[in-house]
């Protein structure tokens, strides 16, 4: 698993709706800015289970 791409995956379920949040391990906690747009990849929202990219895609397909 050490050479594979790792991503954090966190699953939220509210009223029968499922949201899968995923981000690359390397960007967790970073803030990106472009013009007036700011994206904060917060640990509170994205940090869930650390899995391989293939495992993350499987979880997204199951959602």
PyMOL Python script that loads the backbone (N, CA, C, O; Angstrom):
from pymol import cmd

cmd.read_pdbstr("""\
ATOM      1  N   UNK A   1       0.820  -1.191   0.000  1.00  0.00           N
ATOM      2  CA  UNK A   1       0.000   0.000   0.000  1.00  0.00           C
ATOM      3  C   UNK A   1       0.866   1.258   0.000  1.00  0.00           C
ATOM      4  O   UNK A   1       0.347   2.343  -0.262  1.00  0.00           O
ATOM      5  N   UNK A   2       2.142   1.157   0.278  1.00  0.00           N
ATOM      6  CA  UNK A   2       2.988   2.334   0.418  1.00  0.00           C
ATOM      7  C   UNK A   2       3.202   3.081  -0.896  1.00  0.00           C
ATOM      8  O   UNK A   2       3.354   4.303  -0.877  1.00  0.00           O
ATOM      9  N   UNK A   3       3.217   2.388  -2.038  1.00  0.00           N
ATOM     10  CA  UNK A   3       3.448   3.068  -3.312  1.00  0.00           C
ATOM     11  C   UNK A   3       2.150   3.516  -3.984  1.00  0.00           C
ATOM     12  O   UNK A   3       2.192   4.220  -4.993  1.00  0.00           O
ATOM     13  N   UNK A   4       1.011   3.121  -3.442  1.00  0.00           N
ATOM     14  CA  UNK A   4      -0.273   3.494  -4.031  1.00  0.00           C
ATOM     15  C   UNK A   4      -0.697   4.881  -3.565  1.00  0.00           C
ATOM     16  O   UNK A   4      -0.312   5.329  -2.485  1.00  0.00           O
ATOM     17  N   UNK A   5      -1.490   5.551  -4.387  1.00  0.00           N
ATOM     18  CA  UNK A   5      -2.057   6.853  -4.040  1.00  0.00           C
ATOM     19  C   UNK A   5      -3.024   6.670  -2.878  1.00  0.00           C
ATOM     20  O   UNK A   5      -3.904   5.811  -2.931  1.00  0.00           O
ATOM     21  N   UNK A   6      -2.865   7.475  -1.823  1.00  0.00           N
ATOM     22  CA  UNK A   6      -3.734   7.379  -0.655  1.00  0.00           C
ATOM     23  C   UNK A   6      -4.631   8.604  -0.562  1.00  0.00           C
ATOM     24  O   UNK A   6      -4.199   9.731  -0.806  1.00  0.00           O
ATOM     25  N   UNK A   7      -5.879   8.362  -0.205  1.00  0.00           N
ATOM     26  CA  UNK A   7      -6.850   9.442  -0.051  1.00  0.00           C
ATOM     27  C   UNK A   7      -7.635   9.238   1.237  1.00  0.00           C
ATOM     28  O   UNK A   7      -7.809   8.115   1.710  1.00  0.00           O
ATOM     29  N   UNK A   8      -8.099  10.344   1.790  1.00  0.00           N
ATOM     30  CA  UNK A   8      -9.004  10.277   2.932  1.00  0.00           C
ATOM     31  C   UNK A   8     -10.424  10.243   2.405  1.00  0.00           C
ATOM     32  O   UNK A   8     -10.766  10.969   1.472  1.00  0.00           O
ATOM     33  N   UNK A   9     -11.253   9.395   3.006  1.00  0.00           N
ATOM     34  CA  UNK A   9     -12.657   9.274   2.625  1.00  0.00           C
ATOM     35  C   UNK A   9     -13.501   9.349   3.888  1.00  0.00           C
ATOM     36  O   UNK A   9     -13.221   8.679   4.882  1.00  0.00           O
ATOM     37  N   UNK A  10     -14.533  10.172   3.830  1.00  0.00           N
ATOM     38  CA  UNK A  10     -15.464  10.289   4.950  1.00  0.00           C
ATOM     39  C   UNK A  10     -16.872  10.262   4.377  1.00  0.00           C
ATOM     40  O   UNK A  10     -17.176  10.991   3.433  1.00  0.00           O
ATOM     41  N   UNK A  11     -17.728   9.427   4.943  1.00  0.00           N
ATOM     42  CA  UNK A  11     -19.092   9.253   4.442  1.00  0.00           C
ATOM     43  C   UNK A  11     -20.069   9.906   5.414  1.00  0.00           C
ATOM     44  O   UNK A  11     -20.034   9.652   6.618  1.00  0.00           O
ATOM     45  N   UNK A  12     -20.936  10.746   4.872  1.00  0.00           N
ATOM     46  CA  UNK A  12     -21.986  11.398   5.647  1.00  0.00           C
ATOM     47  C   UNK A  12     -23.329  10.879   5.148  1.00  0.00           C
ATOM     48  O   UNK A  12     -23.545  10.793   3.939  1.00  0.00           O
ATOM     49  N   UNK A  13     -24.231  10.534   6.057  1.00  0.00           N
ATOM     50  CA  UNK A  13     -25.576  10.099   5.686  1.00  0.00           C
ATOM     51  C   UNK A  13     -26.586  10.949   6.448  1.00  0.00           C
ATOM     52  O   UNK A  13     -26.565  11.005   7.677  1.00  0.00           O
ATOM     53  N   UNK A  14     -27.477  11.615   5.699  1.00  0.00           N
ATOM     54  CA  UNK A  14     -28.511  12.452   6.297  1.00  0.00           C
ATOM     55  C   UNK A  14     -29.810  12.200   5.545  1.00  0.00           C
ATOM     56  O   UNK A  14     -29.886  12.399   4.332  1.00  0.00           O
ATOM     57  N   UNK A  15     -30.823  11.764   6.270  1.00  0.00           N
ATOM     58  CA  UNK A  15     -32.148  11.548   5.671  1.00  0.00           C
ATOM     59  C   UNK A  15     -32.086  10.734   4.381  1.00  0.00           C
ATOM     60  O   UNK A  15     -32.626  11.159   3.359  1.00  0.00           O
ATOM     61  N   UNK A  16     -31.450   9.600   4.412  1.00  0.00           N
ATOM     62  CA  UNK A  16     -31.341   8.674   3.281  1.00  0.00           C
ATOM     63  C   UNK A  16     -30.496   9.203   2.127  1.00  0.00           C
ATOM     64  O   UNK A  16     -30.448   8.579   1.067  1.00  0.00           O
ATOM     65  N   UNK A  17     -29.841  10.321   2.309  1.00  0.00           N
ATOM     66  CA  UNK A  17     -28.928  10.870   1.303  1.00  0.00           C
ATOM     67  C   UNK A  17     -27.498  10.605   1.764  1.00  0.00           C
ATOM     68  O   UNK A  17     -27.191  10.723   2.950  1.00  0.00           O
ATOM     69  N   UNK A  18     -26.629  10.249   0.828  1.00  0.00           N
ATOM     70  CA  UNK A  18     -25.244   9.917   1.157  1.00  0.00           C
ATOM     71  C   UNK A  18     -24.304  10.871   0.432  1.00  0.00           C
ATOM     72  O   UNK A  18     -24.440  11.114  -0.767  1.00  0.00           O
ATOM     73  N   UNK A  19     -23.351  11.405   1.183  1.00  0.00           N
ATOM     74  CA  UNK A  19     -22.307  12.258   0.625  1.00  0.00           C
ATOM     75  C   UNK A  19     -20.968  11.629   0.969  1.00  0.00           C
ATOM     76  O   UNK A  19     -20.693  11.332   2.132  1.00  0.00           O
ATOM     77  N   UNK A  20     -20.140  11.428  -0.042  1.00  0.00           N
ATOM     78  CA  UNK A  20     -18.798  10.897   0.179  1.00  0.00           C
ATOM     79  C   UNK A  20     -17.809  12.026  -0.077  1.00  0.00           C
ATOM     80  O   UNK A  20     -17.698  12.523  -1.197  1.00  0.00           O
ATOM     81  N   UNK A  21     -17.096  12.426   0.964  1.00  0.00           N
ATOM     82  CA  UNK A  21     -16.063  13.456   0.843  1.00  0.00           C
ATOM     83  C   UNK A  21     -14.722  12.748   0.725  1.00  0.00           C
ATOM     84  O   UNK A  21     -14.414  11.854   1.513  1.00  0.00           O
ATOM     85  N   UNK A  22     -13.929  13.148  -0.257  1.00  0.00           N
ATOM     86  CA  UNK A  22     -12.627  12.513  -0.464  1.00  0.00           C
ATOM     87  C   UNK A  22     -11.594  13.565  -0.841  1.00  0.00           C
ATOM     88  O   UNK A  22     -11.890  14.524  -1.553  1.00  0.00           O
ATOM     89  N   UNK A  23     -10.378  13.364  -0.350  1.00  0.00           N
ATOM     90  CA  UNK A  23      -9.284  14.263  -0.734  1.00  0.00           C
ATOM     91  C   UNK A  23      -7.966  13.510  -0.659  1.00  0.00           C
ATOM     92  O   UNK A  23      -7.809  12.569   0.119  1.00  0.00           O
ATOM     93  N   UNK A  24      -7.026  13.945  -1.485  1.00  0.00           N
ATOM     94  CA  UNK A  24      -5.686  13.362  -1.459  1.00  0.00           C
ATOM     95  C   UNK A  24      -5.046  13.593  -0.097  1.00  0.00           C
ATOM     96  O   UNK A  24      -5.248  14.634   0.528  1.00  0.00           O
ATOM     97  N   UNK A  25      -4.289  12.629   0.347  1.00  0.00           N
ATOM     98  CA  UNK A  25      -3.605  12.725   1.636  1.00  0.00           C
ATOM     99  C   UNK A  25      -2.752  13.989   1.711  1.00  0.00           C
ATOM    100  O   UNK A  25      -2.674  14.630   2.759  1.00  0.00           O
ATOM    101  N   UNK A  26      -2.114  14.343   0.600  1.00  0.00           N
ATOM    102  CA  UNK A  26      -1.176  15.462   0.569  1.00  0.00           C
ATOM    103  C   UNK A  26      -1.835  16.831   0.726  1.00  0.00           C
ATOM    104  O   UNK A  26      -1.161  17.784   1.117  1.00  0.00           O
ATOM    105  N   UNK A  27      -3.127  16.957   0.433  1.00  0.00           N
ATOM    106  CA  UNK A  27      -3.764  18.277   0.477  1.00  0.00           C
ATOM    107  C   UNK A  27      -4.599  18.510   1.730  1.00  0.00           C
ATOM    108  O   UNK A  27      -5.109  19.613   1.930  1.00  0.00           O
ATOM    109  N   UNK A  28      -4.749  17.505   2.568  1.00  0.00           N
ATOM    110  CA  UNK A  28      -5.548  17.656   3.783  1.00  0.00           C
ATOM    111  C   UNK A  28      -4.982  18.787   4.640  1.00  0.00           C
ATOM    112  O   UNK A  28      -3.788  18.818   4.939  1.00  0.00           O
ATOM    113  N   UNK A  29      -5.845  19.703   5.025  1.00  0.00           N
ATOM    114  CA  UNK A  29      -5.442  20.825   5.860  1.00  0.00           C
ATOM    115  C   UNK A  29      -4.957  22.051   5.097  1.00  0.00           C
ATOM    116  O   UNK A  29      -4.694  23.088   5.705  1.00  0.00           O
ATOM    117  N   UNK A  30      -4.835  21.952   3.793  1.00  0.00           N
ATOM    118  CA  UNK A  30      -4.330  23.081   2.992  1.00  0.00           C
ATOM    119  C   UNK A  30      -5.452  24.033   2.590  1.00  0.00           C
ATOM    120  O   UNK A  30      -6.629  23.671   2.594  1.00  0.00           O
ATOM    121  N   UNK A  31      -5.068  25.238   2.249  1.00  0.00           N
ATOM    122  CA  UNK A  31      -5.998  26.250   1.755  1.00  0.00           C
ATOM    123  C   UNK A  31      -5.524  26.676   0.371  1.00  0.00           C
ATOM    124  O   UNK A  31      -4.363  27.039   0.184  1.00  0.00           O
ATOM    125  N   UNK A  32      -6.435  26.625  -0.593  1.00  0.00           N
ATOM    126  CA  UNK A  32      -6.127  27.005  -1.971  1.00  0.00           C
ATOM    127  C   UNK A  32      -6.883  28.288  -2.301  1.00  0.00           C
ATOM    128  O   UNK A  32      -8.053  28.439  -1.948  1.00  0.00           O
ATOM    129  N   UNK A  33      -6.206  29.204  -2.979  1.00  0.00           N
ATOM    130  CA  UNK A  33      -6.824  30.470  -3.369  1.00  0.00           C
ATOM    131  C   UNK A  33      -6.610  30.706  -4.860  1.00  0.00           C
ATOM    132  O   UNK A  33      -5.518  30.504  -5.391  1.00  0.00           O
ATOM    133  N   UNK A  34      -7.675  31.136  -5.514  1.00  0.00           N
ATOM    134  CA  UNK A  34      -7.582  31.549  -6.917  1.00  0.00           C
ATOM    135  C   UNK A  34      -8.598  32.661  -7.125  1.00  0.00           C
ATOM    136  O   UNK A  34      -9.806  32.426  -7.111  1.00  0.00           O
ATOM    137  N   UNK A  35      -8.101  33.858  -7.317  1.00  0.00           N
ATOM    138  CA  UNK A  35      -9.003  34.999  -7.437  1.00  0.00           C
ATOM    139  C   UNK A  35      -9.792  35.176  -6.155  1.00  0.00           C
ATOM    140  O   UNK A  35      -9.223  35.238  -5.066  1.00  0.00           O
ATOM    141  N   UNK A  36     -11.116  35.257  -6.293  1.00  0.00           N
ATOM    142  CA  UNK A  36     -11.992  35.416  -5.129  1.00  0.00           C
ATOM    143  C   UNK A  36     -12.420  34.090  -4.513  1.00  0.00           C
ATOM    144  O   UNK A  36     -13.172  34.075  -3.538  1.00  0.00           O
ATOM    145  N   UNK A  37     -11.953  32.986  -5.068  1.00  0.00           N
ATOM    146  CA  UNK A  37     -12.365  31.661  -4.599  1.00  0.00           C
ATOM    147  C   UNK A  37     -11.335  31.118  -3.612  1.00  0.00           C
ATOM    148  O   UNK A  37     -10.134  31.125  -3.879  1.00  0.00           O
ATOM    149  N   UNK A  38     -11.830  30.646  -2.464  1.00  0.00           N
ATOM    150  CA  UNK A  38     -10.974  30.031  -1.446  1.00  0.00           C
ATOM    151  C   UNK A  38     -11.532  28.649  -1.142  1.00  0.00           C
ATOM    152  O   UNK A  38     -12.723  28.502  -0.868  1.00  0.00           O
ATOM    153  N   UNK A  39     -10.677  27.642  -1.190  1.00  0.00           N
ATOM    154  CA  UNK A  39     -11.060  26.272  -0.843  1.00  0.00           C
ATOM    155  C   UNK A  39     -10.197  25.821   0.323  1.00  0.00           C
ATOM    156  O   UNK A  39      -8.976  25.725   0.204  1.00  0.00           O
ATOM    157  N   UNK A  40     -10.844  25.543   1.455  1.00  0.00           N
ATOM    158  CA  UNK A  40     -10.143  25.042   2.634  1.00  0.00           C
ATOM    159  C   UNK A  40     -10.437  23.546   2.746  1.00  0.00           C
ATOM    160  O   UNK A  40     -11.580  23.153   2.983  1.00  0.00           O
ATOM    161  N   UNK A  41      -9.425  22.727   2.580  1.00  0.00           N
ATOM    162  CA  UNK A  41      -9.573  21.275   2.672  1.00  0.00           C
ATOM    163  C   UNK A  41      -9.404  20.913   4.148  1.00  0.00           C
ATOM    164  O   UNK A  41      -8.337  20.469   4.573  1.00  0.00           O
ATOM    165  N   UNK A  42     -10.464  21.107   4.910  1.00  0.00           N
ATOM    166  CA  UNK A  42     -10.385  20.999   6.367  1.00  0.00           C
ATOM    167  C   UNK A  42     -10.390  19.549   6.845  1.00  0.00           C
ATOM    168  O   UNK A  42     -11.057  18.684   6.277  1.00  0.00           O
ATOM    169  N   UNK A  43      -9.625  19.316   7.904  1.00  0.00           N
ATOM    170  CA  UNK A  43      -9.585  17.988   8.514  1.00  0.00           C
ATOM    171  C   UNK A  43     -10.942  17.615   9.085  1.00  0.00           C
ATOM    172  O   UNK A  43     -11.339  16.451   9.036  1.00  0.00           O
ATOM    173  N   UNK A  44     -11.660  18.601   9.630  1.00  0.00           N
ATOM    174  CA  UNK A  44     -12.967  18.325  10.229  1.00  0.00           C
ATOM    175  C   UNK A  44     -13.939  17.731   9.217  1.00  0.00           C
ATOM    176  O   UNK A  44     -14.754  16.875   9.563  1.00  0.00           O
ATOM    177  N   UNK A  45     -13.854  18.184   7.970  1.00  0.00           N
ATOM    178  CA  UNK A  45     -14.784  17.697   6.951  1.00  0.00           C
ATOM    179  C   UNK A  45     -14.259  16.472   6.215  1.00  0.00           C
ATOM    180  O   UNK A  45     -15.011  15.521   6.000  1.00  0.00           O
ATOM    181  N   UNK A  46     -12.996  16.472   5.827  1.00  0.00           N
ATOM    182  CA  UNK A  46     -12.470  15.441   4.935  1.00  0.00           C
ATOM    183  C   UNK A  46     -11.781  14.270   5.621  1.00  0.00           C
ATOM    184  O   UNK A  46     -11.745  13.173   5.062  1.00  0.00           O
ATOM    185  N   UNK A  47     -11.231  14.471   6.824  1.00  0.00           N
ATOM    186  CA  UNK A  47     -10.412  13.410   7.416  1.00  0.00           C
ATOM    187  C   UNK A  47     -11.296  12.300   7.968  1.00  0.00           C
ATOM    188  O   UNK A  47     -11.953  12.439   9.000  1.00  0.00           O
ATOM    189  N   UNK A  48     -11.279  11.208   7.243  1.00  0.00           N
ATOM    190  CA  UNK A  48     -11.999  10.016   7.660  1.00  0.00           C
ATOM    191  C   UNK A  48     -11.029   8.852   7.652  1.00  0.00           C
ATOM    192  O   UNK A  48     -10.047   8.843   8.394  1.00  0.00           O
ATOM    193  N   UNK A  49     -11.305   7.880   6.818  1.00  0.00           N
ATOM    194  CA  UNK A  49     -10.476   6.685   6.703  1.00  0.00           C
ATOM    195  C   UNK A  49      -9.457   6.890   5.584  1.00  0.00           C
ATOM    196  O   UNK A  49      -9.805   7.367   4.504  1.00  0.00           O
ATOM    197  N   UNK A  50      -8.212   6.532   5.841  1.00  0.00           N
ATOM    198  CA  UNK A  50      -7.164   6.615   4.826  1.00  0.00           C
ATOM    199  C   UNK A  50      -7.163   5.316   4.030  1.00  0.00           C
ATOM    200  O   UNK A  50      -6.911   4.244   4.581  1.00  0.00           O
ATOM    201  N   UNK A  51      -7.447   5.415   2.726  1.00  0.00           N
ATOM    202  CA  UNK A  51      -7.573   4.228   1.873  1.00  0.00           C
ATOM    203  C   UNK A  51      -6.851   4.469   0.550  1.00  0.00           C
ATOM    204  O   UNK A  51      -6.441   5.590   0.248  1.00  0.00           O
ATOM    205  N   UNK A  52      -6.704   3.409  -0.228  1.00  0.00           N
ATOM    206  CA  UNK A  52      -6.133   3.556  -1.570  1.00  0.00           C
ATOM    207  C   UNK A  52      -7.162   4.233  -2.471  1.00  0.00           C
ATOM    208  O   UNK A  52      -8.349   4.286  -2.148  1.00  0.00           O
ATOM    209  N   UNK A  53      -6.696   4.742  -3.592  1.00  0.00           N
ATOM    210  CA  UNK A  53      -7.593   5.395  -4.542  1.00  0.00           C
ATOM    211  C   UNK A  53      -8.661   4.428  -5.043  1.00  0.00           C
ATOM    212  O   UNK A  53      -9.821   4.815  -5.185  1.00  0.00           O
ATOM    213  N   UNK A  54      -8.293   3.185  -5.310  1.00  0.00           N
ATOM    214  CA  UNK A  54      -9.271   2.186  -5.762  1.00  0.00           C
ATOM    215  C   UNK A  54     -10.341   1.941  -4.704  1.00  0.00           C
ATOM    216  O   UNK A  54     -11.522   1.824  -5.031  1.00  0.00           O
ATOM    217  N   UNK A  55      -9.935   1.861  -3.435  1.00  0.00           N
ATOM    218  CA  UNK A  55     -10.913   1.665  -2.358  1.00  0.00           C
ATOM    219  C   UNK A  55     -11.841   2.871  -2.243  1.00  0.00           C
ATOM    220  O   UNK A  55     -13.035   2.717  -1.989  1.00  0.00           O
ATOM    221  N   UNK A  56     -11.295   4.063  -2.428  1.00  0.00           N
ATOM    222  CA  UNK A  56     -12.115   5.277  -2.376  1.00  0.00           C
ATOM    223  C   UNK A  56     -13.146   5.270  -3.499  1.00  0.00           C
ATOM    224  O   UNK A  56     -14.311   5.600  -3.277  1.00  0.00           O
ATOM    225  N   UNK A  57     -12.724   4.899  -4.697  1.00  0.00           N
ATOM    226  CA  UNK A  57     -13.657   4.832  -5.824  1.00  0.00           C
ATOM    227  C   UNK A  57     -14.757   3.812  -5.574  1.00  0.00           C
ATOM    228  O   UNK A  57     -15.907   4.045  -5.947  1.00  0.00           O
ATOM    229  N   UNK A  58     -14.428   2.691  -4.952  1.00  0.00           N
ATOM    230  CA  UNK A  58     -15.438   1.691  -4.601  1.00  0.00           C
ATOM    231  C   UNK A  58     -16.464   2.273  -3.635  1.00  0.00           C
ATOM    232  O   UNK A  58     -17.664   2.046  -3.794  1.00  0.00           O
ATOM    233  N   UNK A  59     -16.006   3.016  -2.644  1.00  0.00           N
ATOM    234  CA  UNK A  59     -16.930   3.620  -1.671  1.00  0.00           C
ATOM    235  C   UNK A  59     -17.834   4.653  -2.335  1.00  0.00           C
ATOM    236  O   UNK A  59     -19.010   4.768  -1.991  1.00  0.00           O
ATOM    237  N   UNK A  60     -17.284   5.399  -3.284  1.00  0.00           N
ATOM    238  CA  UNK A  60     -18.092   6.387  -3.998  1.00  0.00           C
ATOM    239  C   UNK A  60     -19.162   5.685  -4.837  1.00  0.00           C
ATOM    240  O   UNK A  60     -20.307   6.134  -4.881  1.00  0.00           O
ATOM    241  N   UNK A  61     -18.797   4.594  -5.497  1.00  0.00           N
ATOM    242  CA  UNK A  61     -19.760   3.841  -6.313  1.00  0.00           C
ATOM    243  C   UNK A  61     -20.870   3.245  -5.462  1.00  0.00           C
ATOM    244  O   UNK A  61     -22.007   3.134  -5.922  1.00  0.00           O
ATOM    245  N   UNK A  62     -20.558   2.855  -4.217  1.00  0.00           N
ATOM    246  CA  UNK A  62     -21.545   2.251  -3.324  1.00  0.00           C
ATOM    247  C   UNK A  62     -22.512   3.277  -2.742  1.00  0.00           C
ATOM    248  O   UNK A  62     -23.589   2.914  -2.270  1.00  0.00           O
ATOM    249  N   UNK A  63     -22.139   4.541  -2.773  1.00  0.00           N
ATOM    250  CA  UNK A  63     -22.926   5.586  -2.095  1.00  0.00           C
ATOM    251  C   UNK A  63     -24.249   5.841  -2.738  1.00  0.00           C
ATOM    252  O   UNK A  63     -25.008   6.691  -2.273  1.00  0.00           O
TER     253      UNK A  63
END
""", "prot")
cmd.dss("prot")
cmd.show_as("cartoon", "prot")
cmd.util.cbc("prot")
cmd.orient("prot")
